[in-house]
Amino acid sequence: MYSHVFMVIALLLMTAGLDYLAEAGVSRMNLWLLLAISILGYYMCLVANGVYNHHDVKLQLKDYCVMLLIFLIGAEISFYGVQSNFGLVEGFALCCISEFLWLLKISRIRK
């Protein structure tokens, strides 16, 4: 029930991280960590709130593993592009889009 609060906090951390992209004096590694932790926190809250959707879609262990793999691949892409704003955002954007498409696929198949 209170995981919604942490979801809002994760979204606010993502917003702060994206605001820091324009700052020149910010450590790129700290910025990468901020964005990675906030996105991971957001997806953990989505999984925690998934109990409300069990009558529609129930996630299996395979689904959690695929979601974790998608996040790790996106974080790795972002880590290798950490020196440029585009590279940093590209990995996390691919991660978010892929997670959305995976959850959409699961919801359509299992209905």
Biopython code that builds the backbone (N, CA, C, O; Angstrom):
import numpy as np
from Bio.PDB.StructureBuilder import StructureBuilder

atoms = [
    (1, "MET", "N", (0.823, -1.195, 0.000)),
    (1, "MET", "CA", (0.000, 0.000, 0.000)),
    (1, "MET", "C", (0.868, 1.260, 0.000)),
    (1, "MET", "O", (0.564, 2.226, -0.700)),
    (2, "TYR", "N", (1.936, 1.249, 0.777)),
    (2, "TYR", "CA", (2.796, 2.414, 0.841)),
    (2, "TYR", "C", (3.868, 2.410, -0.235)),
    (2, "TYR", "O", (4.677, 3.335, -0.306)),
    (3, "SER", "N", (3.883, 1.391, -1.064)),
    (3, "SER", "CA", (4.875, 1.353, -2.135)),
    (3, "SER", "C", (4.609, 2.444, -3.170)),
    (3, "SER", "O", (5.497, 2.786, -3.951)),
    (4, "HIS", "N", (3.398, 2.990, -3.183)),
    (4, "HIS", "CA", (3.109, 4.095, -4.093)),
    (4, "HIS", "C", (3.955, 5.318, -3.739)),
    (4, "HIS", "O", (4.350, 6.077, -4.623)),
    (5, "VAL", "N", (4.231, 5.507, -2.460)),
    (5, "VAL", "CA", (5.066, 6.627, -2.020)),
    (5, "VAL", "C", (6.473, 6.472, -2.588)),
    (5, "VAL", "O", (7.058, 7.435, -3.083)),
    (6, "PHE", "N", (7.016, 5.245, -2.515)),
    (6, "PHE", "CA", (8.355, 4.997, -3.045)),
    (6, "PHE", "C", (8.385, 5.122, -4.563)),
    (6, "PHE", "O", (9.413, 5.480, -5.138)),
    (7, "MET", "N", (7.260, 4.829, -5.213)),
    (7, "MET", "CA", (7.189, 5.000, -6.667)),
    (7, "MET", "C", (7.293, 6.474, -7.031)),
    (7, "MET", "O", (7.978, 6.836, -7.988)),
    (8, "VAL", "N", (6.623, 7.312, -6.277)),
    (8, "VAL", "CA", (6.699, 8.759, -6.515)),
    (8, "VAL", "C", (8.112, 9.265, -6.238)),
    (8, "VAL", "O", (8.629, 10.101, -6.979)),
    (9, "ILE", "N", (8.735, 8.763, -5.177)),
    (9, "ILE", "CA", (10.114, 9.154, -4.871)),
    (9, "ILE", "C", (11.048, 8.754, -6.003)),
    (9, "ILE", "O", (11.922, 9.530, -6.389)),
    (10, "ALA", "N", (10.870, 7.539, -6.542)),
    (10, "ALA", "CA", (11.706, 7.088, -7.657)),
    (10, "ALA", "C", (11.503, 7.963, -8.886)),
    (10, "ALA", "O", (12.466, 8.289, -9.580)),
    (11, "LEU", "N", (10.264, 8.346, -9.162)),
    (11, "LEU", "CA", (10.012, 9.235, -10.300)),
    (11, "LEU", "C", (10.647, 10.609, -10.091)),
    (11, "LEU", "O", (11.174, 11.202, -11.033)),
    (12, "LEU", "N", (10.596, 11.111, -8.866)),
    (12, "LEU", "CA", (11.224, 12.402, -8.582)),
    (12, "LEU", "C", (12.748, 12.310, -8.694)),
    (12, "LEU", "O", (13.391, 13.255, -9.150)),
    (13, "LEU", "N", (13.326, 11.183, -8.282)),
    (13, "LEU", "CA", (14.775, 10.994, -8.442)),
    (13, "LEU", "C", (15.157, 10.944, -9.914)),
    (13, "LEU", "O", (16.195, 11.479, -10.306)),
    (14, "MET", "N", (14.320, 10.301, -10.736)),
    (14, "MET", "CA", (14.593, 10.283, -12.180)),
    (14, "MET", "C", (14.547, 11.687, -12.751)),
    (14, "MET", "O", (15.378, 12.053, -13.583)),
    (15, "THR", "N", (13.583, 12.470, -12.307)),
    (15, "THR", "CA", (13.470, 13.851, -12.783)),
    (15, "THR", "C", (14.690, 14.662, -12.363)),
    (15, "THR", "O", (15.222, 15.439, -13.156)),
    (16, "ALA", "N", (15.136, 14.488, -11.123)),
    (16, "ALA", "CA", (16.329, 15.205, -10.661)),
    (16, "ALA", "C", (17.557, 14.768, -11.455)),
    (16, "ALA", "O", (18.395, 15.597, -11.811)),
    (17, "GLY", "N", (17.666, 13.481, -11.730)),
    (17, "GLY", "CA", (18.793, 12.990, -12.520)),
    (17, "GLY", "C", (18.805, 13.563, -13.923)),
    (17, "GLY", "O", (19.861, 13.911, -14.451)),
    (18, "LEU", "N", (17.635, 13.660, -14.523)),
    (18, "LEU", "CA", (17.571, 14.238, -15.870)),
    (18, "LEU", "C", (17.867, 15.730, -15.843)),
    (18, "LEU", "O", (18.409, 16.269, -16.808)),
    (19, "ASP", "N", (17.517, 16.408, -14.744)),
    (19, "ASP", "CA", (17.876, 17.826, -14.614)),
    (19, "ASP", "C", (19.387, 18.008, -14.487)),
    (19, "ASP", "O", (19.938, 18.990, -14.985)),
    (20, "TYR", "N", (20.057, 17.069, -13.827)),
    (20, "TYR", "CA", (21.509, 17.147, -13.659)),
    (20, "TYR", "C", (22.274, 16.877, -14.941)),
    (20, "TYR", "O", (23.478, 17.124, -14.999)),
    (21, "LEU", "N", (21.603, 16.375, -15.971)),
    (21, "LEU", "CA", (22.286, 16.151, -17.255)),
    (21, "LEU", "C", (22.842, 17.452, -17.823)),
    (21, "LEU", "O", (23.882, 17.456, -18.482)),
    (22, "ALA", "N", (22.146, 18.551, -17.566)),
    (22, "ALA", "CA", (22.562, 19.836, -18.123)),
    (22, "ALA", "C", (23.713, 20.469, -17.346)),
    (22, "ALA", "O", (24.371, 21.382, -17.845)),
    (23, "GLU", "N", (23.960, 19.992, -16.132)),
    (23, "GLU", "CA", (25.024, 20.547, -15.297)),
    (23, "GLU", "C", (26.374, 19.973, -15.703)),
    (23, "GLU", "O", (26.497, 18.766, -15.915)),
    (24, "ALA", "N", (27.371, 20.815, -15.812)),
    (24, "ALA", "CA", (28.698, 20.364, -16.246)),
    (24, "ALA", "C", (29.528, 19.800, -15.094)),
    (24, "ALA", "O", (30.382, 18.943, -15.326)),
    (25, "GLY", "N", (29.304, 20.250, -13.873)),
    (25, "GLY", "CA", (30.147, 19.851, -12.758)),
    (25, "GLY", "C", (29.722, 18.575, -12.045)),
    (25, "GLY", "O", (30.344, 18.190, -11.055)),
    (26, "VAL", "N", (28.688, 17.919, -12.520)),
    (26, "VAL", "CA", (28.176, 16.728, -11.847)),
    (26, "VAL", "C", (28.987, 15.511, -12.273)),
    (26, "VAL", "O", (29.290, 15.337, -13.453)),
    (27, "SER", "N", (29.331, 14.678, -11.311)),
    (27, "SER", "CA", (30.050, 13.438, -11.609)),
    (27, "SER", "C", (29.154, 12.520, -12.440)),
    (27, "SER", "O", (28.017, 12.236, -12.061)),
    (28, "ARG", "N", (29.673, 12.066, -13.560)),
    (28, "ARG", "CA", (28.877, 11.216, -14.459)),
    (28, "ARG", "C", (28.550, 9.867, -13.820)),
    (28, "ARG", "O", (27.474, 9.317, -14.052)),
    (29, "MET", "N", (29.470, 9.333, -13.019)),
    (29, "MET", "CA", (29.218, 8.053, -12.361)),
    (29, "MET", "C", (28.115, 8.183, -11.316)),
    (29, "MET", "O", (27.261, 7.305, -11.192)),
    (30, "ASN", "N", (28.139, 9.288, -10.563)),
    (30, "ASN", "CA", (27.071, 9.518, -9.587)),
    (30, "ASN", "C", (25.736, 9.714, -10.278)),
    (30, "ASN", "O", (24.706, 9.248, -9.792)),
    (31, "LEU", "N", (25.748, 10.394, -11.398)),
    (31, "LEU", "CA", (24.523, 10.593, -12.153)),
    (31, "LEU", "C", (23.995, 9.267, -12.685)),
    (31, "LEU", "O", (22.791, 9.014, -12.644)),
    (32, "TRP", "N", (24.896, 8.417, -13.184)),
    (32, "TRP", "CA", (24.493, 7.097, -13.664)),
    (32, "TRP", "C", (23.896, 6.273, -12.527)),
    (32, "TRP", "O", (22.876, 5.607, -12.702)),
    (33, "LEU", "N", (24.541, 6.322, -11.358)),
    (33, "LEU", "CA", (24.025, 5.583, -10.205)),
    (33, "LEU", "C", (22.660, 6.100, -9.769)),
    (33, "LEU", "O", (21.775, 5.310, -9.441)),
    (34, "LEU", "N", (22.483, 7.412, -9.762)),
    (34, "LEU", "CA", (21.195, 7.994, -9.393)),
    (34, "LEU", "C", (20.099, 7.519, -10.332)),
    (34, "LEU", "O", (19.030, 7.109, -9.881)),
    (35, "LEU", "N", (20.355, 7.569, -11.630)),
    (35, "LEU", "CA", (19.351, 7.137, -12.589)),
    (35, "LEU", "C", (19.100, 5.629, -12.506)),
    (35, "LEU", "O", (17.954, 5.186, -12.594)),
    (36, "ALA", "N", (20.157, 4.846, -12.339)),
    (36, "ALA", "CA", (19.992, 3.394, -12.266)),
    (36, "ALA", "C", (19.208, 2.988, -11.023)),
    (36, "ALA", "O", (18.316, 2.144, -11.101)),
    (37, "ILE", "N", (19.530, 3.574, -9.896)),
    (37, "ILE", "CA", (18.829, 3.234, -8.659)),
    (37, "ILE", "C", (17.374, 3.685, -8.711)),
    (37, "ILE", "O", (16.489, 2.978, -8.229)),
    (38, "SER", "N", (17.120, 4.850, -9.289)),
    (38, "SER", "CA", (15.735, 5.332, -9.360)),
    (38, "SER", "C", (14.900, 4.477, -10.310)),
    (38, "SER", "O", (13.737, 4.198, -10.018)),
    (39, "ILE", "N", (15.462, 4.061, -11.431)),
    (39, "ILE", "CA", (14.709, 3.212, -12.358)),
    (39, "ILE", "C", (14.497, 1.831, -11.747)),
    (39, "ILE", "O", (13.409, 1.267, -11.859)),
    (40, "LEU", "N", (15.511, 1.287, -11.111)),
    (40, "LEU", "CA", (15.364, -0.010, -10.451)),
    (40, "LEU", "C", (14.323, 0.079, -9.334)),
    (40, "LEU", "O", (13.501, -0.825, -9.182)),
    (41, "GLY", "N", (14.352, 1.143, -8.568)),
    (41, "GLY", "CA", (13.346, 1.349, -7.520)),
    (41, "GLY", "C", (11.939, 1.448, -8.076)),
    (41, "GLY", "O", (10.992, 0.922, -7.491)),
    (42, "TYR", "N", (11.806, 2.121, -9.203)),
    (42, "TYR", "CA", (10.495, 2.247, -9.839)),
    (42, "TYR", "C", (9.963, 0.872, -10.255)),
    (42, "TYR", "O", (8.794, 0.560, -10.028)),
    (43, "TYR", "N", (10.823, 0.058, -10.863)),
    (43, "TYR", "CA", (10.371, -1.261, -11.293)),
    (43, "TYR", "C", (10.113, -2.190, -10.117)),
    (43, "TYR", "O", (9.245, -3.059, -10.197)),
    (44, "MET", "N", (10.846, -2.022, -9.037)),
    (44, "MET", "CA", (10.559, -2.814, -7.846)),
    (44, "MET", "C", (9.194, -2.440, -7.277)),
    (44, "MET", "O", (8.463, -3.304, -6.793)),
    (45, "CYS", "N", (8.851, -1.161, -7.333)),
    (45, "CYS", "CA", (7.522, -0.738, -6.888)),
    (45, "CYS", "C", (6.430, -1.279, -7.813)),
    (45, "CYS", "O", (5.353, -1.653, -7.351)),
    (46, "LEU", "N", (6.708, -1.319, -9.115)),
    (46, "LEU", "CA", (5.735, -1.910, -10.031)),
    (46, "LEU", "C", (5.490, -3.376, -9.705)),
    (46, "LEU", "O", (4.349, -3.839, -9.726)),
    (47, "VAL", "N", (6.550, -4.099, -9.407)),
    (47, "VAL", "CA", (6.413, -5.508, -9.043)),
    (47, "VAL", "C", (5.653, -5.637, -7.727)),
    (47, "VAL", "O", (4.802, -6.515, -7.587)),
    (48, "ALA", "N", (5.954, -4.775, -6.767)),
    (48, "ALA", "CA", (5.259, -4.825, -5.476)),
    (48, "ALA", "C", (3.781, -4.500, -5.639)),
    (48, "ALA", "O", (2.939, -5.083, -4.956)),
    (49, "ASN", "N", (3.461, -3.581, -6.532)),
    (49, "ASN", "CA", (2.063, -3.230, -6.771)),
    (49, "ASN", "C", (1.367, -4.219, -7.692)),
    (49, "ASN", "O", (0.164, -4.104, -7.927)),
    (50, "GLY", "N", (2.101, -5.179, -8.210)),
    (50, "GLY", "CA", (1.513, -6.178, -9.096)),
    (50, "GLY", "C", (0.495, -7.067, -8.415)),
    (50, "GLY", "O", (-0.277, -7.746, -9.092)),
    (51, "VAL", "N", (0.473, -7.080, -7.078)),
    (51, "VAL", "CA", (-0.516, -7.901, -6.378)),
    (51, "VAL", "C", (-1.929, -7.422, -6.666)),
    (51, "VAL", "O", (-2.882, -8.191, -6.539)),
    (52, "TYR", "N", (-2.074, -6.171, -7.048)),
    (52, "TYR", "CA", (-3.397, -5.654, -7.374)),
    (52, "TYR", "C", (-3.879, -6.140, -8.734)),
    (52, "TYR", "O", (-5.070, -6.050, -9.032)),
    (53, "ASN", "N", (-2.970, -6.656, -9.566)),
    (53, "ASN", "CA", (-3.325, -7.095, -10.908)),
    (53, "ASN", "C", (-3.311, -8.612, -11.060)),
    (53, "ASN", "O", (-3.357, -9.115, -12.183)),
    (54, "HIS", "N", (-3.248, -9.345, -9.959)),
    (54, "HIS", "CA", (-3.152, -10.799, -10.064)),
    (54, "HIS", "C", (-4.384, -11.425, -10.699)),
    (54, "HIS", "O", (-4.282, -12.501, -11.288)),
    (55, "HIS", "N", (-5.540, -10.788, -10.598)),
    (55, "HIS", "CA", (-6.714, -11.353, -11.255)),
    (55, "HIS", "C", (-6.644, -11.189, -12.769)),
    (55, "HIS", "O", (-7.304, -11.929, -13.498)),
    (56, "ASP", "N", (-5.853, -10.229, -13.254)),
    (56, "ASP", "CA", (-5.669, -10.042, -14.692)),
    (56, "ASP", "C", (-4.441, -10.783, -15.209)),
    (56, "ASP", "O", (-4.543, -11.613, -16.113)),
    (57, "VAL", "N", (-3.297, -10.484, -14.638)),
    (57, "VAL", "CA", (-2.026, -11.060, -15.097)),
    (57, "VAL", "C", (-1.192, -11.441, -13.877)),
    (57, "VAL", "O", (-0.958, -10.620, -12.991)),
    (58, "LYS", "N", (-0.755, -12.678, -13.844)),
    (58, "LYS", "CA", (0.131, -13.136, -12.773)),
    (58, "LYS", "C", (1.506, -13.388, -13.377)),
    (58, "LYS", "O", (1.654, -14.192, -14.297)),
    (59, "LEU", "N", (2.518, -12.687, -12.844)),
    (59, "LEU", "CA", (3.881, -12.843, -13.345)),
    (59, "LEU", "C", (4.509, -14.106, -12.794)),
    (59, "LEU", "O", (4.286, -14.474, -11.640)),
    (60, "GLN", "N", (5.293, -14.764, -13.624)),
    (60, "GLN", "CA", (5.995, -15.974, -13.223)),
    (60, "GLN", "C", (7.470, -15.640, -13.029)),
    (60, "GLN", "O", (7.912, -14.531, -13.329)),
    (61, "LEU", "N", (8.229, -16.619, -12.519)),
    (61, "LEU", "CA", (9.651, -16.412, -12.278)),
    (61, "LEU", "C", (10.383, -16.040, -13.564)),
    (61, "LEU", "O", (11.287, -15.206, -13.546)),
    (62, "LYS", "N", (9.997, -16.651, -14.672)),
    (62, "LYS", "CA", (10.610, -16.340, -15.964)),
    (62, "LYS", "C", (10.429, -14.858, -16.315)),
    (62, "LYS", "O", (11.338, -14.220, -16.846)),
    (63, "ASP", "N", (9.260, -14.331, -16.015)),
    (63, "ASP", "CA", (8.975, -12.923, -16.320)),
    (63, "ASP", "C", (9.862, -11.989, -15.497)),
    (63, "ASP", "O", (10.371, -10.992, -16.010)),
    (64, "TYR", "N", (10.042, -12.318, -14.224)),
    (64, "TYR", "CA", (10.916, -11.502, -13.383)),
    (64, "TYR", "C", (12.358, -11.557, -13.874)),
    (64, "TYR", "O", (13.064, -10.548, -13.870)),
    (65, "CYS", "N", (12.790, -12.745, -14.296)),
    (65, "CYS", "CA", (14.162, -12.894, -14.811)),
    (65, "CYS", "C", (14.368, -12.095, -16.091)),
    (65, "CYS", "O", (15.415, -11.474, -16.275)),
    (66, "VAL", "N", (13.374, -12.109, -16.975)),
    (66, "VAL", "CA", (13.470, -11.338, -18.222)),
    (66, "VAL", "C", (13.494, -9.843, -17.909)),
    (66, "VAL", "O", (14.252, -9.094, -18.526)),
    (67, "MET", "N", (12.674, -9.407, -16.960)),
    (67, "MET", "CA", (12.669, -7.995, -16.593)),
    (67, "MET", "C", (14.007, -7.563, -16.000)),
    (67, "MET", "O", (14.500, -6.474, -16.296)),
    (68, "LEU", "N", (14.592, -8.420, -15.162)),
    (68, "LEU", "CA", (15.899, -8.113, -14.592)),
    (68, "LEU", "C", (16.972, -8.080, -15.675)),
    (68, "LEU", "O", (17.845, -7.212, -15.657)),
    (69, "LEU", "N", (16.913, -9.007, -16.607)),
    (69, "LEU", "CA", (17.878, -9.041, -17.705)),
    (69, "LEU", "C", (17.762, -7.789, -18.579)),
    (69, "LEU", "O", (18.774, -7.217, -18.983)),
    (70, "ILE", "N", (16.546, -7.371, -18.866)),
    (70, "ILE", "CA", (16.334, -6.149, -19.656)),
    (70, "ILE", "C", (16.937, -4.951, -18.929)),
    (70, "ILE", "O", (17.601, -4.117, -19.545)),
    (71, "PHE", "N", (16.707, -4.864, -17.616)),
    (71, "PHE", "CA", (17.271, -3.743, -16.851)),
    (71, "PHE", "C", (18.790, -3.769, -16.880)),
    (71, "PHE", "O", (19.427, -2.734, -17.076)),
    (72, "LEU", "N", (19.374, -4.946, -16.685)),
    (72, "LEU", "CA", (20.835, -5.039, -16.660)),
    (72, "LEU", "C", (21.456, -4.684, -18.008)),
    (72, "LEU", "O", (22.499, -4.032, -18.061)),
    (73, "ILE", "N", (20.822, -5.107, -19.086)),
    (73, "ILE", "CA", (21.327, -4.760, -20.419)),
    (73, "ILE", "C", (21.222, -3.248, -20.646)),
    (73, "ILE", "O", (22.159, -2.632, -21.154)),
    (74, "GLY", "N", (20.090, -2.652, -20.274)),
    (74, "GLY", "CA", (19.925, -1.212, -20.422)),
    (74, "GLY", "C", (20.902, -0.422, -19.566)),
    (74, "GLY", "O", (21.430, 0.600, -20.003)),
    (75, "ALA", "N", (21.145, -0.898, -18.336)),
    (75, "ALA", "CA", (22.107, -0.226, -17.456)),
    (75, "ALA", "C", (23.522, -0.356, -18.002)),
    (75, "ALA", "O", (24.323, 0.572, -17.881)),
    (76, "GLU", "N", (23.835, -1.504, -18.606)),
    (76, "GLU", "CA", (25.170, -1.677, -19.189)),
    (76, "GLU", "C", (25.366, -0.768, -20.398)),
    (76, "GLU", "O", (26.430, -0.167, -20.550)),
    (77, "ILE", "N", (24.361, -0.661, -21.254)),
    (77, "ILE", "CA", (24.448, 0.247, -22.398)),
    (77, "ILE", "C", (24.640, 1.673, -21.910)),
    (77, "ILE", "O", (25.451, 2.423, -22.453)),
    (78, "SER", "N", (23.888, 2.038, -20.883)),
    (78, "SER", "CA", (23.998, 3.379, -20.331)),
    (78, "SER", "C", (25.360, 3.608, -19.683)),
    (78, "SER", "O", (25.911, 4.706, -19.761)),
    (79, "PHE", "N", (25.904, 2.568, -19.043)),
    (79, "PHE", "CA", (27.218, 2.695, -18.395)),
    (79, "PHE", "C", (28.311, 2.940, -19.428)),
    (79, "PHE", "O", (29.223, 3.732, -19.188)),
    (80, "TYR", "N", (28.230, 2.270, -20.572)),
    (80, "TYR", "CA", (29.258, 2.466, -21.598)),
    (80, "TYR", "C", (29.115, 3.820, -22.301)),
    (80, "TYR", "O", (30.076, 4.325, -22.881)),
    (81, "GLY", "N", (27.925, 4.399, -22.247)),
    (81, "GLY", "CA", (27.733, 5.713, -22.845)),
    (81, "GLY", "C", (27.666, 6.823, -21.827)),
    (81, "GLY", "O", (27.108, 7.885, -22.104)),
    (82, "VAL", "N", (28.230, 6.595, -20.641)),
    (82, "VAL", "CA", (28.090, 7.524, -19.530)),
    (82, "VAL", "C", (28.727, 8.890, -19.798)),
    (82, "VAL", "O", (28.330, 9.875, -19.175)),
    (83, "GLN", "N", (29.697, 8.975, -20.703)),
    (83, "GLN", "CA", (30.390, 10.238, -20.936)),
    (83, "GLN", "C", (29.577, 11.240, -21.757)),
    (83, "GLN", "O", (29.872, 12.435, -21.741)),
    (84, "SER", "N", (28.561, 10.766, -22.471)),
    (84, "SER", "CA", (27.711, 11.696, -23.232)),
    (84, "SER", "C", (26.281, 11.616, -22.704)),
    (84, "SER", "O", (25.844, 10.574, -22.216)),
    (85, "ASN", "N", (25.572, 12.714, -22.808)),
    (85, "ASN", "CA", (24.177, 12.733, -22.357)),
    (85, "ASN", "C", (23.328, 11.752, -23.145)),
    (85, "ASN", "O", (22.483, 11.057, -22.580)),
    (86, "PHE", "N", (23.552, 11.697, -24.445)),
    (86, "PHE", "CA", (22.762, 10.797, -25.288)),
    (86, "PHE", "C", (23.018, 9.343, -24.914)),
    (86, "PHE", "O", (22.079, 8.552, -24.817)),
    (87, "GLY", "N", (24.267, 8.990, -24.707)),
    (87, "GLY", "CA", (24.599, 7.614, -24.347)),
    (87, "GLY", "C", (24.030, 7.216, -22.998)),
    (87, "GLY", "O", (23.585, 6.083, -22.810)),
    (88, "LEU", "N", (24.047, 8.147, -22.064)),
    (88, "LEU", "CA", (23.522, 7.882, -20.736)),
    (88, "LEU", "C", (22.018, 7.649, -20.766)),
    (88, "LEU", "O", (21.518, 6.718, -20.134)),
    (89, "VAL", "N", (21.308, 8.479, -21.487)),
    (89, "VAL", "CA", (19.860, 8.376, -21.537)),
    (89, "VAL", "C", (19.416, 7.242, -22.459)),
    (89, "VAL", "O", (18.371, 6.632, -22.232)),
    (90, "GLU", "N", (20.199, 6.959, -23.489)),
    (90, "GLU", "CA", (19.817, 5.939, -24.470)),
    (90, "GLU", "C", (19.621, 4.575, -23.829)),
    (90, "GLU", "O", (18.621, 3.910, -24.098)),
    (91, "GLY", "N", (20.549, 4.145, -22.993)),
    (91, "GLY", "CA", (20.440, 2.832, -22.362)),
    (91, "GLY", "C", (19.220, 2.724, -21.468)),
    (91, "GLY", "O", (18.509, 1.719, -21.499)),
    (92, "PHE", "N", (18.975, 3.751, -20.672)),
    (92, "PHE", "CA", (17.819, 3.707, -19.781)),
    (92, "PHE", "C", (16.511, 3.846, -20.543)),
    (92, "PHE", "O", (15.502, 3.263, -20.147)),
    (93, "ALA", "N", (16.510, 4.606, -21.627)),
    (93, "ALA", "CA", (15.298, 4.706, -22.447)),
    (93, "ALA", "C", (14.986, 3.366, -23.112)),
    (93, "ALA", "O", (13.829, 2.949, -23.161)),
    (94, "LEU", "N", (16.014, 2.696, -23.622)),
    (94, "LEU", "CA", (15.799, 1.362, -24.200)),
    (94, "LEU", "C", (15.292, 0.389, -23.149)),
    (94, "LEU", "O", (14.442, -0.456, -23.433)),
    (95, "CYS", "N", (15.811, 0.509, -21.947)),
    (95, "CYS", "CA", (15.373, -0.333, -20.844)),
    (95, "CYS", "C", (13.892, -0.119, -20.554)),
    (95, "CYS", "O", (13.134, -1.083, -20.442)),
    (96, "CYS", "N", (13.481, 1.123, -20.434)),
    (96, "CYS", "CA", (12.083, 1.431, -20.106)),
    (96, "CYS", "C", (11.137, 1.004, -21.223)),
    (96, "CYS", "O", (10.075, 0.443, -20.953)),
    (97, "ILE", "N", (11.507, 1.260, -22.456)),
    (97, "ILE", "CA", (10.664, 0.865, -23.585)),
    (97, "ILE", "C", (10.556, -0.652, -23.663)),
    (97, "ILE", "O", (9.472, -1.186, -23.903)),
    (98, "SER", "N", (11.666, -1.346, -23.465)),
    (98, "SER", "CA", (11.655, -2.810, -23.523)),
    (98, "SER", "C", (10.826, -3.410, -22.393)),
    (98, "SER", "O", (10.087, -4.371, -22.608)),
    (99, "GLU", "N", (10.943, -2.854, -21.201)),
    (99, "GLU", "CA", (10.137, -3.333, -20.068)),
    (99, "GLU", "C", (8.652, -3.139, -20.352)),
    (99, "GLU", "O", (7.843, -4.028, -20.086)),
    (100, "PHE", "N", (8.297, -1.984, -20.889)),
    (100, "PHE", "CA", (6.902, -1.712, -21.218)),
    (100, "PHE", "C", (6.382, -2.708, -22.244)),
    (100, "PHE", "O", (5.293, -3.260, -22.084)),
    (101, "LEU", "N", (7.155, -2.938, -23.294)),
    (101, "LEU", "CA", (6.721, -3.873, -24.333)),
    (101, "LEU", "C", (6.619, -5.296, -23.795)),
    (101, "LEU", "O", (5.721, -6.042, -24.185)),
    (102, "TRP", "N", (7.538, -5.681, -22.895)),
    (102, "TRP", "CA", (7.480, -7.018, -22.312)),
    (102, "TRP", "C", (6.217, -7.180, -21.464)),
    (102, "TRP", "O", (5.525, -8.194, -21.567)),
    (103, "LEU", "N", (5.916, -6.189, -20.629)),
    (103, "LEU", "CA", (4.715, -6.270, -19.800)),
    (103, "LEU", "C", (3.447, -6.223, -20.651)),
    (103, "LEU", "O", (2.457, -6.881, -20.330)),
    (104, "LEU", "N", (3.476, -5.455, -21.725)),
    (104, "LEU", "CA", (2.332, -5.417, -22.635)),
    (104, "LEU", "C", (2.126, -6.774, -23.299)),
    (104, "LEU", "O", (0.993, -7.241, -23.420)),
    (105, "LYS", "N", (3.207, -7.403, -23.724)),
    (105, "LYS", "CA", (3.119, -8.725, -24.345)),
    (105, "LYS", "C", (2.554, -9.748, -23.363)),
    (105, "LYS", "O", (1.684, -10.542, -23.720)),
    (106, "ILE", "N", (3.047, -9.727, -22.136)),
    (106, "ILE", "CA", (2.563, -10.665, -21.128)),
    (106, "ILE", "C", (1.071, -10.458, -20.855)),
    (106, "ILE", "O", (0.317, -11.425, -20.742)),
    (107, "SER", "N", (0.661, -9.225, -20.751)),
    (107, "SER", "CA", (-0.748, -8.949, -20.436)),
    (107, "SER", "C", (-1.669, -9.376, -21.565)),
    (107, "SER", "O", (-2.804, -9.779, -21.309)),
    (108, "ARG", "N", (-1.216, -9.299, -22.795)),
    (108, "ARG", "CA", (-2.059, -9.709, -23.927)),
    (108, "ARG", "C", (-2.096, -11.223, -24.091)),
    (108, "ARG", "O", (-3.122, -11.781, -24.480)),
    (109, "ILE", "N", (-0.984, -11.889, -23.798)),
    (109, "ILE", "CA", (-0.925, -13.337, -23.969)),
    (109, "ILE", "C", (-1.730, -14.043, -22.876)),
    (109, "ILE", "O", (-2.420, -15.024, -23.154)),
    (110, "ARG", "N", (-1.651, -13.565, -21.667)),
    (110, "ARG", "CA", (-2.223, -14.282, -20.531)),
    (110, "ARG", "C", (-3.634, -13.860, -20.171)),
    (110, "ARG", "O", (-4.129, -14.256, -19.116)),
    (111, "LYS", "N", (-4.285, -13.093, -20.981)),
    (111, "LYS", "CA", (-5.686, -12.724, -20.689)),
    (111, "LYS", "C", (-6.631, -13.757, -21.189)),
    (111, "LYS", "O", (-7.844, -13.613, -21.032)),
]
sb = StructureBuilder()
sb.init_structure("model")
sb.init_model(0)
sb.init_chain("A")
sb.init_seg("    ")
for serial, (resi, resn, name, xyz) in enumerate(atoms, 1):
    if name == "N":
        sb.init_residue(resn, " ", resi, " ")
    sb.init_atom(name, np.array(xyz, "f"), 0.0, 1.0, " ", f" {name:<3s}", serial, name[0])
structure = sb.get_structure()
